[in-house]
Amino acid sequence: MEHYGVLSLIPPLVAIIIAILSKNVVISLFTGSFLGVLVLSSFSPITAVKSLIGDYFFVQLTDSYNAGVLVLLMFIGGFIALIEKSGGAQAFAGKVTKLINTKTKAQMSAWFGGILIFFSDLGTPLIVGPIFEPIFDKLKISREKLAWIIDSTASPIAVLVPFIGWGVYVMGLIQKEFEALSITQSDFTAFVKAIPFQIYPILAVTMVPLIASSKLDFSAMLKAEQRVENTGKLYWDSSNPQRKSEKVSEYEASNSKASLVIAPLVVLFITLFSILIPLGFPMKPVGGSDFRIALTTAYLFAAIVLIGLMVYYKTKTFNESFSIYINGMQKMVYVSITLVLAWSLGATIKNLGTANYIIQLLSGNVPVALIPAILFILGACVSFATGSSWGTFAIMMPLAIPMAVSLDASIYVCIGAVLSGGLFGDHCSPISDTTILSSTGAGCDLVDHVKTQLPYAVLNGSITLVGFLIAGVINSEISVVISFTILLISVFLLSKSNKNKSEVKTIEIIQN
């Protein structure tokens, strides 16, 4: 396994440190990418700059997958701007707050919305976020909490479904290894059997209703919730939100209707599924490219309907609506730049052999029972350092499956360990594209999102590690049941501890 040794760790570590200290993701990603290319260019600054632009920025922009994501983001950005400026989200919030009138109901509704839009990890943050943003603001729930909820229902849901982009991608990796090892079992069967061992994604999804129902917040998330509750501030003074919400005038608000949200979303879903069903969805896997084309088409048709409704209800003229649409597209330029830089850093890290170096450092002669836990830790380290769960899957799957076969470990447990590690590291990393999109959808600062999500992710990650230690021994689906039970107990104990602390503070206030 080729790598640049300890030098390969410098780019991701520098990018992560600068992102946390400066809260400027663009600078951190650019610096990390430049340092990586500098190493690859034998420390020639001019050669490094030329290579960074020509071999990384240009290449990332011309990659068909990346280009599809960027085009999709433009259409999503235009649609979001229309939703916000139409006042439909506010009108919808006004209607549903009669039903969604508590913090618990709001969080559960956002969680359910994220599950409902299971077909796209990109769609979940950028649809659910702007719609629930005014509801969360009205009920004084932090934007950071909304970002955590949509991040917990984006990639964790997507990686559990075999017939969408994530599942298709993972099954392709599995099939490649099966062919090399002459394993006759289908990749689909292997993926389905590995679902119960995707412990981290399962815990991430199920943790949201537990936190919402127990009213438990802790660490940085508790501070964010207290900020909104006590001061009404949506952000910290030093925050730099990924996306700032549009202001709606009183005239627009008075003429707005909830149908300005509902009708376009109905059109979006009808268009999407009418394109996907002839391709075999949901019974057959649909390629990622087909999914992105379908989503882009759906967002375009939804935007056309929304512009028509805005003109009909006289909230905006056609020219004003079209201008809002184009401006919304332009607002996605910052997110697009961030993604291109994140992809470039990921490509740089791959060329440096960062993952190979991490694997070499941590791998060795170990008992078979520890293999799933080690694969989980390795996957988390690679994903955190690269900011890419997809890249982690591609790196780790060729290691995990042959290792499982040669050492007689469970293939399904090992696949689940790789997928869980990739998601865990992704949730902890400030350079992850899904983390960036979640903070964008919720309209909060990226670093604030990472800080508030990290304690929840670490709790789930720690329990997941215990789960794989158990799975390595008993090789049974009971490991996920035990893991979920530990999560339940942990939430109960934390909730009880917070309640006791609150009662002590109340008594102290009364006595003083």
C-alpha positions, 0 to 999 in steps of 0.5 A, a space after each residue: 500500500 503506497 502512501 506518503 507516511 506522516 505527511 499524508 496526515 497533514 492536509 486533512 488535519 490542517 483543514 479540520 483545525 483551520 475550519 474549527 478555529 477560523 470557522 472559514 470552511 473555504 479557507 480551510 479546505 483550500 489550505 488543506 488541498 494546497 498542502 496536499 498538492 504541495 507534497 505531491 509536487 515535491 514542495 514546488 509552490 508554483 507547480 502545486 498551484 498549477 496542479 491544484 487548479 488543473 488536476 483537481 479543481 478542473 477535474 472535479 468540475 468535469 467529473 460527471 457525478 460532481 457535475 450532476 450534483 452541482 447542477 442539481 444544487 443550482 435547481 434546488 437553490 432556485 426552488 428554495 429561494 422561491 419557497 422562502 420568498 413566496 411566504 409559503 413556508 411561513 403560511 405553512 408554518 402558521 397552519 401547522 403550528 396549530 397542530 405542531 405546537 410543541 417542541 417535541 412535535 416539531 422535532 418529530 415532524 422534521 424527523 418524519 419528513 427526513 425519513 419520508 424523503 428517503 430517496 436523496 441525502 441531498 434532498 433531505 437537508 435542502 427540502 426539510 430544512 427551509 420548510 421547518 426553519 420557520 416552525 423551529 424559529 417560532 417554537 424557539 428551537 435552535 437551527 443547530 437542532 434542525 441541522 442535527 435532525 436532518 443530518 441524522 435522517 439524510 445519509 443514515 436513511 439513504 445507506 439503509 435503502 438498497 434501491 437508491 443511489 447509496 445502496 446501488 453504489 455500495 452493492 457495486 463495491 460488494 459485487 466487485 469483491 465477490 467476483 474477485 473472491 469467486 463468491 456466488 451470492 448476489 450483492 443485493 442479498 449480501 447488502 440486505 443481510 448486512 442491514 441489521 449490522 449497520 448499527 451506527 445509521 440505525 442508532 443515528 435515526 432512532 436517537 432523534 425521537 428519543 431525544 425529542 420525547 425525553 426533552 434531553 439536550 446536552 453539551 454544545 446543543 444544550 447551550 444552543 437551545 438555551 441561547 434561542 430560548 433565553 435570548 431569541 438569537 438564531 445564531 451566536 454573534 460569531 456565527 456565519 450561516 451557510 444560508 441566510 433566510 429571505 425576509 418576507 414582507 407583510 404584503 407577501 405574508 398576507 397574500 401567501 397560502 400554504 398551498 405555495 409549499 404543498 402544491 410544488 412539493 406534490 408536483 415534485 414527488 409526482 414528477 420524481 416517481 413518474 420518472 423513476 417507476 418506469 426504471 423499476 423503482 422501488 423494486 429494482 436499483 436505480 442508478 445514481 445518475 438517473 436519480 439526479 436527472 429525475 430529481 433535477 427535473 422534479 425541482 424544475 417542474 416544481 419551481 415552474 408550478 410555484 412561479 405560476 402560483 406566486 403570480 396567481 396569488 399576486 405575491 410576485 410578478 412573473 419577472 420578480 419570481 424569475 429573478 428570485 429563482 435566478 438569485 436562489 441559484 446564485 446563492 448556491 455558488 458558495 455551497 458549490 465552491 465548498 463542495 468542489 474544494 471538499 472533493 479536491 481535498 478528498 482526491 488529494 488525500 487519496 493520492 497521498 495514500 492517507 487511508 493506506 497509511 492509517 490502515 497500515 498504522 492500525 492493522 496487524 495480527 488481531 483476534 477474529 472477534 475484534 475484526 468488525 470493531 477494528 474495521 469500524 474504527 478504521 472506517 471512522 478514521 478514514 471518513 473523518 480525515 477525508 470527509 467522505 463516507 463514499 470514499 471510505 466505502 471504496 477504500 475499506 470494502 476491498 479490505 474488509 471483505 477479503 479479510 472477512 473471508 480469509 479469517 472466517 469472520 462474518 462478511 455481513 458484520 464486516 460490511 455493516 462495520 465499514 458502512 457504520 464507520 463511514 457514517 460515524 466519521 462523516 457525522 464528526 467531520 467538518 469537511 464532509 459534504 453531507 455535513 455542509 449541506 445539512 447546515 445549509 438546509 437548516 440555515 446555520 453555521 457549519 462549525 456550530 452544526 459540527 460542535 453540536 452534533 459531535 457529542 450525539 455522534 460520539 455517544 452513538 459511535 461509542 455504543 456502536 463500537 460496543 455493538 461490533 465487539 458483541 457482533 464479533 463474538 456472537 455474529 447475531 442480529 441481537 447485537 443491534 438490539 443490545 446497542 439500541 437498549 444501551 442507547 435507551 438506557 444512556 438517554 434515560 440516565 442522561 435525562 435523569 441527570 439533567 433533571 436533577 441538575 435543573 432541580 438543584 439550580 432551581 432550589 439554589 435560585 429560590 434560596 438566594 
